[in-house]
Structures are given as C-alpha cells and as structure tokens.
Amino acid sequence: MAVLDDVEQEEITEMTKALKKLKKNKAPGLNGIPAETLKNADEDVIVKELRKVYNAVWRKEKVEIGLISVRIP
C-alpha cells in the first residue's frame, strides 16, 4: 500500500467531508449521478475515482464535460 503524503491525505479528507454533506432527494448534477448513489457507494472507491478526476483537471488545467471544455485560468 502506498504511503500518502499530507496533501493527498488532505484531498481525501476534504472529498470525504464533501460526500457526507451531500443532500438527499435533490436533482442530480451535470454528471447525472444522484447524491444517494454517491453517499451509499463504497467511500474508498468513490474517493479514489474522484481523485483521478481532480488530478486530471489539475494537470490539464481545464474541465471537460461532454462536448463542453472549460479552461481554468
């Protein structure tokens, strides 16, 4: 198992907090995934996948949503 540095651990902590704060019975966001699905899924798996997206956005400095691409200044 890889050892996490402080930044990685902070990312995981923040993502975990955000998942717990999601409100139930709300319309899904742009990704179409209901909050209930994220909240009820295996937390380790969800955080791992969210970190992949987060790190890809960080490296590319842009967000791609379907056919829309937004550049981050």
C-alpha positions as CSV (number, residue, x, y, z in Angstrom):
1,M,0.0,0.0,0.0
2,A,1.3,3.4,-1.0
3,V,2.1,5.9,1.8
4,L,0.0,9.1,1.4
5,D,1.7,12.5,1.8
6,D,0.0,15.3,3.7
7,V,-1.5,16.8,0.6
8,E,-3.0,13.6,-0.6
9,Q,-4.5,12.9,2.8
10,E,-6.0,16.4,2.9
11,E,-7.6,15.8,-0.5
12,I,-9.1,12.5,0.7
13,T,-10.3,14.2,3.9
14,E,-12.0,17.0,2.0
15,M,-13.6,14.7,-0.5
16,T,-14.9,12.5,2.3
17,K,-16.4,15.5,4.1
18,A,-18.0,16.8,0.8
19,L,-19.6,13.4,0.2
20,K,-21.1,13.3,3.7
21,K,-22.5,16.8,3.2
22,L,-24.4,15.9,0.0
23,K,-28.2,16.3,0.5
24,K,-30.6,13.6,-0.4
25,N,-33.6,13.9,-2.7
26,K,-32.0,16.6,-4.8
27,A,-31.8,16.5,-8.6
28,P,-28.6,15.0,-9.9
29,G,-25.9,17.4,-11.2
30,L,-24.3,17.6,-14.6
31,N,-22.9,14.1,-14.1
32,G,-26.4,12.6,-13.7
33,I,-25.4,10.8,-10.5
34,P,-27.9,11.2,-7.6
35,A,-26.4,12.1,-4.3
36,E,-27.8,8.9,-2.8
37,T,-25.7,6.8,-5.1
38,L,-22.5,8.6,-4.1
39,K,-23.4,8.5,-0.4
40,N,-24.3,4.8,-0.4
41,A,-21.3,3.7,-2.5
42,D,-18.1,2.3,-1.1
43,E,-16.4,5.5,0.2
44,D,-12.9,4.4,-0.7
45,V,-13.9,3.6,-4.3
46,I,-15.7,6.9,-4.8
47,V,-12.9,9.0,-3.3
48,K,-10.3,7.1,-5.4
49,E,-12.3,7.9,-8.6
50,L,-12.9,11.5,-7.6
51,R,-9.2,11.9,-7.0
52,K,-8.5,10.7,-10.6
53,V,-10.8,13.3,-12.0
54,Y,-9.4,16.0,-9.7
55,N,-5.8,15.2,-10.6
56,A,-6.6,15.1,-14.3
57,V,-8.3,18.5,-14.1
58,W,-5.3,19.8,-12.1
59,R,-2.8,18.5,-14.7
60,K,-4.7,19.7,-17.8
61,E,-5.9,23.0,-16.2
62,K,-9.3,22.5,-17.9
63,V,-12.6,20.7,-17.3
64,E,-14.2,18.7,-20.0
65,I,-17.9,18.0,-19.6
66,G,-19.2,16.1,-22.6
67,L,-18.6,18.3,-25.5
68,I,-18.0,21.4,-23.4
69,S,-14.5,22.3,-22.4
70,V,-13.8,25.0,-19.8
71,R,-10.3,26.4,-19.3
72,I,-9.2,27.2,-15.7
73,P,-7.2,30.4,-15.6
